[in-house]
Amino acid sequence: MSFSSKWRALAFLGVAMLAPLFSAAQNPPVRASMCNACHGPNGNAALKDMPSIAGQPKVFIENQLVLIREGMRDIPQMKGVLDNVSDTELTELANYYTNQRIAKPFAQKQATLYDKGETLSKEMRCGICHLPTYVGREQMPRLAGQREDYLLYTMRAMKANQAVGRDSIMIASLYGISDEDLKAISHYLSRLNN
């Protein structure tokens, strides 16, 4: 085998190994169609109080889907949607959505609110669990670029201990935080695009 033939063979092997990564990002699994109505095409939601799931950590997506399917996280809109969805299909969905690009926020940032939210997020040490860039990891959700209304809705529910099936540390983390502060944090995090 000549030197150039070896390079061609290595290049082909490399492309073959990377192909599944690209196809996961481009070709939605069959079950993704059931997600589009609420979470939007490619996981970028347009509906009020609905989370965007594009770019979320794979483990986070898998965990949430299992919790919802098994009835451990009560989301009325999703009742029955995940019935008869196998673990393999849940993993396929998680692989697909974790590889989708996050849509840029439509609204402009309000400087004062943004700055206040940035300060509060740092003071509250949100980056310890969600990483300093708020991109999430493992079972911790991505906050950067999430819908502002959904962030506010979720933090209010967590603060009121109404977010069943979620990490209870958030109840303590949000204790004593005013609604105005929650609005500032939501505004700041939703405008991050990293």
N, C-alpha and C positions, 0 to 999 in steps of 0.2 A: 504494500500500500504506500503510495507516494505521500509526501508531506502535505500537499494541498488536499488530497483525498481524506487524510486524517482530520484536517481542520473542517472539511465539509461534513464529515461524519459526526464530529463533536458539535458542530453548529446545529445539525439536524436533531441530535439527541437533546440538546439544550432547548430547542423550540418545542420538541415533543413533551419535555418535562414541564415547560411553562404553559402549555396550551390549556390545561384544566383551569389554571388561575384566570386566564383571560376569558374562557368560556363561562366561568361562574359569574363574572362581572357582566357579560353581554347577553347570555341566554337565560332568561328567567325560567325557574322550574315551573312545571305545570300548575302547581298549587299557588303560585304567586298571583294568579289572576284573582283569587279570592281576597287578596290583600289590597289590591289597587283601588277599590272603591273608597276606602277610608284613608289608607296610608299613601295613596297617590302612586302614579307610575314611578318605578325605580325607588320607591320608598320615601318620596318627598311629599308629605301631606299638605293639602291645601285647605282642609276642613278645620274649623275652629275647635280648639281643645283636643286635637288629634295629633299624636306624636309622629314625627318623621322618623323612620327607622333606617334610612340610608346611612351608611357609615358607622352604625353602632357596632360595638365589639361583638364578635361571633358568640362568645359564651353568654353574654348578656341577652342576646336575642334568643338563643336556645333556652336559657333558663326561664325567660318570661313566657315563651310559647308553651313550655311544659307546665309551668304554674297555671297558666290560663286553661290549657287543655284538661288538666287534672282537677280544676275547680278550686285551686288554692289561691288564685287571684281572680277576684270577681270583677269582670268587665261586662256589663249587660250587653253592649253592642257585639261582643265576641262570643256570647253564649251559643254553643252549638257549632260555631264556625270551624273549630279545630277537632270536633268529634271525628273519629276515624282517620285522623292524620297520623301517620306512623312517625316513629323517632327519626327514621332515615329521611322522611320528607321534611321534618322540622329542621334537621341539619342542613338539608339542601336550601331551604328558605333562609336560614341564618347565613350560610355561605354566600348566597346571592346578595342579600341586603347589606351585609358588612362590606361588600366590594363596590357598592353603588356610591356615586358622587353625591355630595351634599349640596343642595341648591343654595345659592346665595340669598340672604334675606332681602325681601322686597323693600322694606321701609328703611329710611335713613336713620342713623343713630342720632339721638338727642344727647348732645355733649354732656350736659350736667347729669342727666340720669345715667348715662354710660359710665362716667367717671365715678359716680357714687356706687354703682353696681360693681365696678372693678375693685374699688377700695373694700367694700363689704365682702366680696368673694375672697379676697386675700386675707382680711381680718378673720373671717370665719373658717379659713383654711380648707376651702372646698377642694383645692388642688391636691390635698393629701390623698384622698380616695380617688378623685376623678382625674388626677394628674395635673401638673401645673398649667398645661395648655387646655385642660378640660375636655380632652378627647376620649376619656374613659379607658378602661382596661378590664379584661376578663369579665367579671359580673357587675362592674361599675359602669353605668351608662355614660355615653358621650353627652355632654351638655353644650359644647361649642356648636353653634349653628342650629340648635334645636328651635322649634317654633316658640316665640315669646309667650303666646297665650297658653300653650301647653305647659311650659316651664312654670308659669304662675299658677295655673290650675293644679298641677301636681304638687308644688311646694305647699300650697294652701291645704290640700288634702293630707299631705304628710304631717304638716303642723297640727292639724286637727285629729290626727291618728285615724284617718279614714282611708288610708292607702294600704289595704289588706294585701299581704303577699309581698311586701317590699321590705327593704332593710330598715329595721326599727331605729338604727342610729340616726336617721334623718329627723325623727321626732325630737330627739334631744338636741340635734344640731340647729334646728329651727326654733327652739324654745325661746320665747321673748322677742323674736324678730317681728317688727311691725309689717303691716301689709304694704306700706310705702317702700320699705326696704326690700321686700320680696319683689315688688314691681321693678325696682332698680336692678336687682340681681338678674331677674328674667330678661330685662332689656339688654344688659351687658352681655350675658352669655349667648343670647340669640344672635348678636351681631358679630360674634367671633367666627371666623371662617378659616380654620387651620386644620 
